């Protein structure tokens, strides 16, 4: 029997390829203000630490003051609400992986630094076939990843010990979260970051395709 009884998934860059909708939304906000736009590759490094950080990274350095960040974060949320599902899709292999986890009766949860309301609606709308026991995005009451509080809260809800949980994510932030929580950190190479970053931040294993996760079960 596998020691692992649940998988916690990151959302952006792990379950779903969200980068184009995020980039298009932020670039629309920047264009409206007459600020320089950024390419997809840049956005892969801007995302991962919450929407406020995305906005901070995307703004020109001379405009990164608290008031501007606040205004542009609100604009970004409004823009993203209009287009989060235009190009966003599950990665190849994710539907099959989720099917098999359901057959094996392994619990599934989501922990994202995307705002909680977006995280919940995106899972509900784009992955409707599968039951996730817990879905958490960034909430005011809980420090965001890499703080382990959210991951440990999920373990508590699932009534599992941290070492019984596989944690799958595509950034160093995810790997740090898993390590801090005492979970088994698995790096997803199909996402937004490179192998070196995942290994450096504590990935026990890195995988190139979602179905490779089954080798650990």
Helices and strands as residue ranges (DSSP letters): E 6-9, E 16-17, H 19-33, H 40-46, H 51-58, G 61-63, H 66-83, E 89-90, H 94-103, E 107-115, H 116-126, E 134-138, H 149-158, G 162-164, E 165-169, H 172-181, E 184-188, H 195-200, E 205-207, G 210-216
